[in-house]
Structures are given as C-alpha cells and as structure tokens.
C-alpha cells in the first residue's frame, strides 16, 4: 500500500468506540482515510451520522472491492472472528479492538496473516490509549526484556481505588463504576480478571513469543477482596491492584499470571488510579520504563484504532519477531509466590500446602496469613478463590528457589503456636 494511498474503511460497530473513531477521522483529514460504510445490528437507532452510511448487511462491506480496510469494534466474539477472517481472506487489511476474540483465536489468526499476507493490527485491544503492543513489538528484544507488569483493566482499578480512598465496599464501588459507565451491566468479565487475562495473553505474544490460550494462564479478579483486606494493605503501606505480570526467570522460562497484588507506595503502579492503565517494562539496560494512560473510553480507544489505521498507509504489519525469529519462550510453573490469604475459617485453608507461613492473624472474624506457596498449587487447586477466600500477592512476589533449611525452622516454630 503506498503511503499516499487513500484508505477506504468499512467499519463494524458504531458504539462508544466506533462513533469516537468516526468523529476523530473527521478531524484528521491529513490521514487520507474515510469511512465508506458502517455495519450495525439495529438499523432504526438514531445516530449522529448520515443515515445512508449505515447497513445491517455485513457482506456489503466485506465484498466491496473499494473498501481496503476493515475496522472491527463490536462486542461479540464469534461474529468478530467471522468478520476478521473473511476480511483477511478477501485481501483486506484489518484493525480490531476485540481482545477476547483475538486472545481465543490467536494461533489461527497468525497462520491466516501469514497465508494472506495482510495486516491484522490490534493496538486498541490492550490498554486502549497506551501504545504497548507496538513498543513490545518494535523496541524490546526478547533477550533484553526482564519483566513486564501492568494494570490493564480500568474497571477493576476504578473499583479498587474507590474501596481504598472512600472505604466503599466492593459492591458499592462496583455499582458506582457501573453508574459512571466504567463497568458493564454484567461485570463478570472485568471483576473476575477475564478481560485482563485476555489482554495479557496478547501481550505475552509480543513480549516473549508465547502464544497461550487465556484459560491456561493462572488468573483471578477482585471479586473476593474485602474492605478488611484494604485496611490491612493500608496498615502495611501498600495499595491493592489487579496486576498482570510476566517475568523471565533464571532458567530462561517465564512466570506469567494475572492476580491481585499488594503494591508498595513507591511502585509506579501505585500511581495508577481510577480507570487509568499503567504498564512497567523492565529491560536489560534501560532499567524500568513506565507507560500510563486511559485504559477505556471513546476517544482513548479510538486513538489507538487511529494509530493502527495510520500505520496501514505504510503497509505496517506485526512481525512477531519473538515468535518467528527467536526461539519463543515458554511459561513455567516452577517457582514460588509470597502470598497474603484472608479467609473466614481455617478449615478452608490447606496449611500443609504452604512451604512456610510467616505471619498469621486468627483472632478476628476475618483471619489472614502471609506465606510462601508453590505456584503449581494455584494452577491445580481452587480453594484460594472459593468460600469467600481472598488471595493477594505480596510485593515482588516471585521466588525462584527456596532456602529449605531456613523455611523448615520457621515452619517448626510456627507449628508450635498455630
């Protein structure tokens, strides 16, 4: 595609993001990109755009030879997959914001891109306005990337911020997030960590060449976090955040998960409040870099879609260098985590599965302990997210190997008291 070529866009979806994109494109004529047709579900809805722009027939867009770019910003996974695959097969470049669809079908979509030679860009699918995919793709070499961690879901971050700063219960904070439009009416995808792990599986591909289905990545959300956990955090001078994390271990493999975490007050992520997102990338010689921006909303998401559209003028494609040009890394379960667990009753907690317990408080209605646990335990068992149990990682939670003698001594001391 030559750099001065007119981009003619077929747009699927005219909700918050689609309409945002329509407005933004009107304000950026220099892009030489225009929307020819918009496919929507309901023809009779009143919209802030000319009526003849809209159709309910997807084939009008997918089969139009003049339309050379399909932009897909709809909410449904399977229709989005069908649109994207048909568009690529029809020789069109594609920009998508559907993280769930992309995360669930990535291996197939990677093959299809190679077969068709077309671009599939999706910066808007992770962290909205923050250009994190393009940075991981272009700037950080596999060998130099030590770790990446981030707050990648604005709804849960908003809820946690309000629980923390206004002492709201989880339920009240969720209600407020819904009223302000930061959480869906069915908030399960957000609060249970599903949205975050979908984004994380995409970022793992660009960071380390790992293509893993989101359901295989250990994750949880914030649905069991109590006000009492926020009180403990404040006593210890921590904040609570839902953190997606990946770290390269000394054995060359990667620890990766999405779990609530205590964050120190001087940590970059503690500055990320409300609906904002933040990502900290640590690399060999650059030390830490911090990306910060709005993680949701009409214009922030549209701005990421826009940057992908602009890149298509230069035939830009993701090269997936870490996957195709290096030996891709792999996830491992072979490490330990330092965790805080709060619970209603000791009977729900398999104490014998901990390598050590360093601290416990058993007198109040709500009890808690701090200890070290094999990561495998979280993958293989569910006790830590059942029976109103709340598991939160301690700061810098990953422990690669344990000094067994020291732990045995500590555990014996505790055994006499518990």
PyMOL commands that set and color helices and strands:
alter all, ss='L'
color gray80, all
select helices_A, chain A and resi 16-26+29-31+51-53+58-62+77-89+99-116+123-125+132-138+142-144+154-166+170-179+188-191+194-208+214-216+227-235+268-271+298-312+321-324+346-348+351-353+375-380+383-385+404-415
alter helices_A, ss='H'
color red, helices_A
select strands_A, chain A and resi 7-12+33-39+54-55+69-72+93-96+120-121+145-151+238-248+254-264+276-283+287-294+336-343+354-361+367-374+390-399
alter strands_A, ss='S'
color yellow, strands_A
deselect
rebuild
show_as cartoon
